[in-house]
């Protein structure tokens, strides 16, 4: 498993563990978790993976990562 595959696996695992909280809350929670615990290089790599048209992220993981990317771009923090 290469680094990119590992990140996809981790993002999907986070989303799967948070899924019972509902889709909207799950996306927020995924974004918050990744913002707090992932290295900037890891985030950059997964964002590049999304930009390349990835189809291997779960809907909740993808929604959370897109939310995080938007927050990062606008200078917001998910820490609230």
C-alpha positions in Angstrom: 0.0 0.0 0.0 1.5 3.3 -1.0 1.2 6.6 0.9 -1.8 7.8 -1.1 -3.7 4.6 -0.6 -2.9 4.7 3.1 -4.3 8.2 3.4 -7.5 7.2 1.6 -7.8 4.2 3.9 -7.3 6.4 7.0 -9.9 9.0 5.8 -12.4 6.3 5.0 -11.8 4.7 8.4 -12.3 8.0 10.2 -15.6 8.6 8.3 -16.7 5.0 9.0 -16.1 5.5 12.8 -18.0 8.8 12.8 -20.8 7.7 10.5 -23.4 7.0 13.2 -23.6 10.8 13.9 -25.3 11.5 10.6 -24.1 12.8 7.2 -23.9 16.5 8.1 -22.2 15.9 11.4 -19.9 13.3 10.0 -18.5 15.6 7.4 -17.8 18.2 10.1 -16.2 15.6 12.4 -14.0 14.2 9.6 -12.9 17.7 8.7 -12.2 18.5 12.4 -10.3 15.3 13.0 -8.1 15.6 10.0 -7.5 19.3 10.7 -6.2 18.4 14.2 -4.3 15.2 13.6 -3.0 15.2 10.0 0.3 16.7 9.0 0.0 19.5 6.4 1.8 17.2 3.9 -0.8 14.5 4.4 -3.6 17.0 3.8 -1.8 18.3 0.7 -1.5 14.8 -0.7 -5.1 13.8 -0.1 -6.3 17.1 -1.6 -4.2 16.4 -4.7 -5.8 12.9 -4.8 -9.2 14.5 -4.8 -8.2 16.9 -7.5 -7.1 14.0 -9.6 -10.6 12.7 -9.6 -10.4 10.0 -7.0 -13.4 7.7 -6.6 -12.1 5.7 -3.7 -13.2 7.9 -0.8 -16.5 7.3 1.0 -19.1 10.1 0.6 -18.6 11.2 4.2 -14.8 11.2 3.9 -15.0 13.2 0.7 -17.5 15.7 2.1 -15.3 16.2 5.2 -12.2 16.7 3.1 -13.9 19.2 0.8 -15.2 21.1 3.8 -11.7 21.1 5.3 -10.2 22.3 2.0 -12.7 25.2 1.9 -12.0 26.1 5.5 -8.2 26.0 4.9 -8.6 28.2 1.8 -10.7 30.8 3.7 -8.4 30.7 6.7 -11.0 29.3 9.0 -10.4 26.7 11.6 -12.6 23.7 12.3 -11.9 24.0 15.9 -14.7 26.5 16.3 
